[in-house]
């Protein structure tokens, strides 16, 4: 038969409390991230950003073509 000391019981309660806090924090962060992502998706994409992305794609493709096989 195993006996638990009061310090082990207290430690288990602290661990459970910490886990509960982590879960609540995770939910809150997830909700905040979700709200931010929704707001970002509503933002218009600047034409300059699209131009830069296309330039980057072209440069990467050119670089891959130049590399020896």
Backbone as CSV, one residue per row, in Angstrom:
resi,resn,N_x,N_y,N_z,CA_x,CA_y,CA_z,C_x,C_y,C_z
1,UNK,0.847,-1.176,0.000,0.000,0.000,0.000,0.890,1.235,0.000
2,UNK,0.623,2.170,-0.907,1.432,3.382,-1.011,0.719,4.533,-0.311
3,UNK,1.511,5.326,0.359,0.972,6.492,1.053,1.502,7.754,0.383
4,UNK,0.668,8.766,0.311,1.086,10.053,-0.240,1.354,11.009,0.893
5,UNK,2.441,11.718,0.779,2.721,12.739,1.783,1.937,13.990,1.415
6,UNK,1.777,14.867,2.372,1.027,16.089,2.113,1.718,16.946,1.066
7,UNK,3.063,16.878,1.008,3.766,17.676,0.001,3.494,17.130,-1.403
8,UNK,3.354,15.787,-1.537,3.037,15.204,-2.840,1.633,15.609,-3.280
9,UNK,0.713,15.623,-2.340,-0.664,16.021,-2.648,-0.695,17.489,-3.051
10,UNK,0.024,18.314,-2.301,0.081,19.738,-2.630,0.696,19.967,-3.993
11,UNK,1.730,19.187,-4.316,2.394,19.310,-5.606,1.443,18.912,-6.733
12,UNK,0.677,17.864,-6.531,-0.278,17.414,-7.543,-1.346,18.477,-7.770
13,UNK,-1.803,19.098,-6.692,-2.810,20.161,-6.830,-2.236,21.347,-7.598
14,UNK,-0.973,21.692,-7.307,-0.323,22.797,-8.034,-0.185,22.465,-9.511
15,UNK,0.206,21.236,-9.810,0.347,20.813,-11.196,-0.980,20.895,-11.939
16,UNK,-2.064,20.478,-11.270,-3.393,20.559,-11.878,-3.792,22.013,-12.099
17,UNK,-3.501,22.864,-11.114,-3.833,24.282,-11.229,-3.038,24.909,-12.373
18,UNK,-1.745,24.576,-12.467,-0.903,25.089,-13.548,-1.428,24.626,-14.904
19,UNK,-1.852,23.366,-14.984,-2.382,22.826,-16.231,-3.668,23.565,-16.615
20,UNK,-4.526,23.845,-15.638,-5.764,24.584,-15.909,-5.454,25.984,-16.425
21,UNK,-4.476,26.632,-15.818,-4.083,27.977,-16.252,-3.543,27.918,-17.675
22,UNK,-2.715,26.907,-17.981,-2.169,26.748,-19.333,-3.281,26.551,-20.363
23,UNK,-4.273,25.756,-20.015,-5.391,25.509,-20.933,-6.159,26.793,-21.189
24,UNK,-6.446,27.541,-20.136,-7.183,28.807,-20.303,-6.375,29.797,-21.129
25,UNK,-5.073,29.881,-20.857,-4.207,30.779,-21.609,-4.170,30.365,-23.075
26,UNK,-4.052,29.061,-23.323,-4.040,28.559,-24.697,-5.314,28.908,-25.439
27,UNK,-6.456,28.776,-24.777,-7.731,29.126,-25.411,-7.787,30.617,-25.728
28,UNK,-7.337,31.429,-24.776,-7.378,32.878,-24.978,-6.451,33.280,-26.122
29,UNK,-5.256,32.718,-26.151,-4.308,33.035,-27.219,-4.866,32.576,-28.553
30,UNK,-5.426,31.368,-28.599,-6.008,30.856,-29.837,-7.123,31.768,-30.330
31,UNK,-7.928,32.238,-29.427,-9.025,33.133,-29.800,-8.473,34.457,-30.324
32,UNK,-7.458,34.996,-29.659,-6.861,36.259,-30.095,-6.203,36.104,-31.464
33,UNK,-5.512,34.989,-31.676,-4.872,34.731,-32.965,-5.931,34.605,-34.047
34,UNK,-7.008,33.925,-33.745,-8.099,33.761,-34.698,-8.689,35.113,-35.099
35,UNK,-8.893,35.970,-34.127,-9.425,37.313,-34.410,-8.449,38.087,-35.287
36,UNK,-7.154,38.027,-34.954,-6.147,38.738,-35.745,-6.094,38.213,-37.177
37,UNK,-6.129,36.896,-37.338,-6.094,36.320,-38.686,-7.311,36.757,-39.501
38,UNK,-8.461,36.788,-38.872,-9.667,37.255,-39.573,-9.512,38.707,-40.006
39,UNK,-8.951,39.526,-39.138,-8.743,40.931,-39.480,-7.715,41.078,-40.605
40,UNK,-6.659,40.296,-40.541,-5.634,40.353,-41.587,-6.217,39.948,-42.924
41,UNK,-7.055,38.904,-42.924,-7.659,38.432,-44.171,-8.573,39.491,-44.793
42,UNK,-9.104,40.377,-43.990,-9.971,41.439,-44.509,-9.176,42.568,-45.166
43,UNK,-7.896,42.664,-44.816,-7.056,43.744,-45.339,-6.784,43.544,-46.828
44,UNK,-6.825,44.624,-47.596,-6.470,44.491,-49.009,-4.967,44.252,-49.150
45,UNK,-4.590,43.484,-50.161,-3.175,43.208,-50.401,-2.630,44.307,-51.301
46,UNK,-1.594,45.010,-50.867,-1.029,46.075,-51.684,-0.422,45.507,-52.976
47,UNK,-0.615,46.213,-54.066,-0.078,45.776,-55.357,1.434,45.622,-55.301
48,UNK,2.110,46.489,-54.586,3.563,46.423,-54.497,4.003,45.104,-53.866
49,UNK,3.280,44.639,-52.880,3.609,43.378,-52.239,3.458,42.218,-53.224
50,UNK,2.407,42.255,-54.023,2.223,41.222,-55.036,3.339,41.267,-56.075
51,UNK,3.736,42.474,-56.486,4.837,42.621,-57.447,6.128,42.032,-56.885
52,UNK,6.409,42.324,-55.618,7.615,41.791,-54.978,7.572,40.266,-54.887
53,UNK,6.406,39.726,-54.592,6.268,38.277,-54.504,6.534,37.631,-55.860
54,UNK,6.033,38.235,-56.930,6.270,37.693,-58.270,7.744,37.806,-58.656
55,UNK,8.391,38.912,-58.286,9.828,39.065,-58.544,10.624,37.999,-57.798
56,UNK,10.230,37.745,-56.570,10.910,36.731,-55.772,10.744,35.350,-56.407
57,UNK,9.532,35.025,-56.832,9.302,33.737,-57.487,10.158,33.598,-58.739
58,UNK,10.238,34.658,-59.536,11.030,34.620,-60.766,12.512,34.435,-60.435
59,UNK,13.004,35.169,-59.445,14.408,35.063,-59.059,14.732,33.653,-58.560
60,UNK,13.840,33.077,-57.794,14.066,31.715,-57.299,14.074,30.717,-58.446
61,UNK,13.137,30.876,-59.381,13.083,29.979,-60.539,14.352,30.112,-61.378
62,UNK,14.802,31.351,-61.605,16.036,31.583,-62.362,17.229,30.949,-61.656
63,UNK,17.277,31.086,-60.359,18.372,30.522,-59.569,18.380,28.993,-59.670
64,UNK,17.199,28.374,-59.623,17.124,26.921,-59.729,17.578,26.440,-61.105
65,UNK,17.254,27.210,-62.148,17.632,26.834,-63.509,19.149,26.918,-63.700
66,UNK,19.798,27.832,-63.010,21.240,28.034,-63.150,22.050,26.985,-62.404
67,UNK,21.445,26.354,-61.394,22.177,25.377,-60.595,22.418,24.117,-61.402
68,UNK,23.658,23.577,-61.314,23.934,22.317,-62.023,23.187,21.153,-61.391
69,UNK,22.798,20.210,-62.189,22.044,19.050,-61.694,22.919,18.048,-61.017
